[in-house]
Amino acid sequence: MDITLVAETGRSSGTRNSRRLRREEKLPAVVYGLGADPIAVAVPEREVQRILTGESGANTLINLEIEGDRQLVFARQVQRHPVRGTLIHVDFVRVRRDTAVTAEVPIHTVGEPEGVKDGGLLEQVLFTLTVEAKPDEIPTSIEVDVSGLAIGAQIRVGELAIPSGATTDQDLEALVVHVTAPRGLTSAEEDAAAEAAEAAVGGVAPAAADSPAPAKGDEE
């Protein structure tokens, strides 16, 4: 369901004016896209924060009302204060329902991997997927069932269940999640090295065992 947001026009640019707006709990913003001129506006900060923390986040379709005219937009280029995390500025991009757009969709893992039960660690490498779809067909999120992953198992982009109507150009071999071995356990290479060390301690190093004995004439 679309959300309606009322924007005020005629705001002045500049740091001082932006601070004044934020004191009034209003957020400086710009609306652009679809070949129309950019418009500087101000929107209610709390309303934008509520939209961004909702189920669809930045991919929420917004009916932005500007001087009685409604324009369909997405929130893009959201800027926050580096310390406080509060909203500073937001760009709104105009979209059409019949035209595909690019969006970042969050990837959520579901379930507890078998490998984690065995002491492994689930590591998520990719947290969002870039998809292309019509505004109404952009998924809220992409869920990845990791419950069947054993230690060493992994899931790549090509294995994700992307909803119908959406496509992605990301590398299908890109790693999304994997289960790593428990810390403190040696890898196969380290195990082989440990075995070789134990053999050497036993009196015969593996490399020397296969070497021919030196001829008497070679002994000095």
C-alpha positions in Angstrom: 0.0 0.0 0.0 1.3 3.4 -0.9 2.0 6.0 1.7 1.1 9.7 1.3 3.6 12.3 2.4 3.0 16.0 2.2 5.9 18.2 1.1 6.4 21.9 1.5 8.0 23.9 -1.3 9.9 27.2 -1.3 12.5 26.2 1.2 15.8 28.1 1.1 19.1 26.3 0.6 22.2 26.5 2.8 23.4 25.0 6.1 21.7 27.6 8.3 18.3 27.1 6.7 18.7 23.3 6.9 19.4 23.5 10.6 16.3 25.7 11.1 14.2 23.1 9.3 15.5 20.3 11.4 14.7 22.2 14.6 11.2 22.4 13.3 11.3 18.6 12.9 11.3 19.0 9.1 13.7 17.4 6.7 15.4 19.1 3.7 14.8 17.0 0.6 15.0 17.1 -3.2 12.7 15.5 -5.7 14.1 14.5 -9.2 13.7 12.1 -12.0 11.6 11.3 -15.1 13.1 14.2 -17.0 11.4 16.8 -14.8 13.2 19.6 -13.0 14.5 18.9 -9.5 12.4 20.5 -6.7 13.7 21.5 -3.3 11.1 20.5 -0.6 10.8 19.9 3.2 9.0 16.9 4.6 8.1 15.8 8.2 11.1 14.1 9.6 9.2 11.7 11.8 7.1 10.5 8.9 10.2 9.8 6.8 11.8 8.0 9.7 8.7 5.8 10.1 8.8 5.0 6.4 12.4 4.0 6.4 12.0 1.7 9.4 8.9 0.1 8.1 8.7 -3.3 6.4 9.7 -2.1 2.9 12.1 0.5 4.1 13.5 2.8 1.3 11.6 0.7 -1.2 8.3 1.9 0.1 6.2 3.6 -2.7 5.3 7.1 -1.6 2.7 9.5 -3.0 4.5 12.7 -2.4 2.0 15.6 -2.4 3.5 18.8 -3.7 1.2 21.8 -3.9 -1.8 19.5 -4.5 0.0 17.4 -7.1 0.8 13.8 -6.2 4.0 12.3 -7.5 5.0 8.6 -7.1 8.5 8.4 -5.5 11.0 6.3 -3.7 13.4 7.6 -1.0 17.0 7.5 -2.2 20.3 8.8 -1.0 19.4 9.0 2.6 21.9 11.0 4.6 22.3 10.6 8.4 24.4 12.4 11.0 27.7 10.4 11.4 27.4 10.3 15.2 23.8 10.7 16.2 22.4 8.8 13.3 19.6 11.3 12.8 18.3 12.1 9.3 20.0 15.1 7.6 18.7 15.0 4.0 16.9 12.7 1.6 16.5 12.5 -2.1 13.2 11.3 -3.6 13.3 9.9 -7.1 10.2 9.9 -9.3 9.0 6.6 -10.7 6.3 5.1 -12.9 4.3 2.0 -12.1 4.8 0.6 -15.6 8.6 1.1 -15.7 11.2 -1.1 -14.0 13.5 0.6 -11.5 16.7 -0.6 -9.6 16.4 -1.2 -5.9 18.5 -2.6 -3.1 16.6 -5.4 -1.4 17.8 -6.8 2.0 18.7 -10.4 2.4 17.5 -12.2 5.5 18.7 -15.6 6.7 16.1 -18.1 8.1 16.8 -21.1 10.4 19.8 -22.4 12.3 22.4 -24.2 10.2 23.4 -27.8 11.1 27.0 -26.6 11.0 26.3 -24.0 13.7 24.9 -26.8 15.9 28.2 -28.6 15.4 30.2 -25.6 16.5 30.6 -23.7 13.3 29.9 -20.0 12.6 27.4 -18.6 10.1 28.9 -15.7 8.2 26.8 -13.5 5.9 28.8 -11.8 3.3 26.1 -10.2 1.2 23.4 -8.2 3.0 21.5 -6.7 0.0 20.8 -7.7 -3.6 20.4 -5.2 -6.4 17.2 -6.1 -8.3 15.3 -4.6 -11.2 11.6 -4.6 -11.2 8.5 -2.5 -11.6 7.8 -0.5 -8.4 4.9 -2.7 -7.3 6.9 -5.9 -7.8 10.0 -5.0 -5.8 10.2 -7.6 -3.0 10.3 -6.5 0.6 13.2 -8.8 1.3 14.8 -12.0 0.1 14.8 -14.9 2.5 17.6 -17.5 2.5 17.0 -20.8 4.3 20.3 -21.7 5.9 19.1 -24.6 8.1 20.6 -27.3 5.9 24.1 -25.8 5.8 26.8 -28.0 7.2 30.3 -26.7 8.1 32.0 -25.6 4.8 28.7 -25.3 2.9 27.7 -22.0 1.2 25.0 -20.3 -0.7 25.7 -18.0 -3.7 23.6 -15.4 -5.5 22.6 -17.9 -8.2 20.9 -20.0 -5.6 18.7 -17.3 -4.2 14.9 -17.5 -4.7 14.3 -14.2 -6.4 10.5 -13.4 -6.6 8.8 -13.4 -10.0 8.9 -10.1 -11.7 12.3 -9.2 -10.4 15.8 -9.8 -11.9 19.3 -9.2 -10.9 22.6 -8.5 -12.7 24.8 -9.3 -9.8 27.5 -12.0 -10.2 25.7 -15.3 -9.7 28.8 -16.7 -8.2 29.0 -14.0 -5.5 29.0 -15.5 -2.0 26.0 -14.7 0.2 26.4 -16.9 3.3 28.6 -19.8 4.4 29.3 -21.8 7.6 33.0 -21.7 8.7 34.8 -24.2 10.8 35.0 -23.6 14.6 37.9 -21.5 15.6 40.8 -23.5 16.9 40.3 -26.4 14.6 42.9 -27.0 11.9 42.3 -27.0 8.2 43.0 -30.0 6.0 46.3 -28.5 5.1 47.2 -27.9 8.8 46.2 -31.5 9.6 48.5 -32.8 6.9 51.4 -30.6 8.2 50.7 -31.9 11.8 50.9 -35.5 10.6 54.1 -34.8 8.8 55.5 -33.2 12.0 54.5 -36.2 14.1 56.2 -38.6 11.6 59.4 -36.6 11.8 59.3 -36.7 15.6 58.9 -40.5 15.3 62.3 -40.7 13.7 61.7 -40.6 9.9 60.6 -37.5 8.0 58.2 -38.3 5.2 60.4 -36.6 2.6 63.5 -38.5 3.7 61.7 -41.8 3.8 61.3 -41.8 0.0 64.9 -40.7 -0.7 67.6 -43.2 -1.6 70.3 -43.8 0.9 73.6 -41.9 0.1 76.3 -44.0 -1.5 79.3 -44.8 0.6 81.5 -42.8 -1.6 79.3 -39.8 -1.0 79.8 -39.9 2.7 82.4 -37.5 4.1 
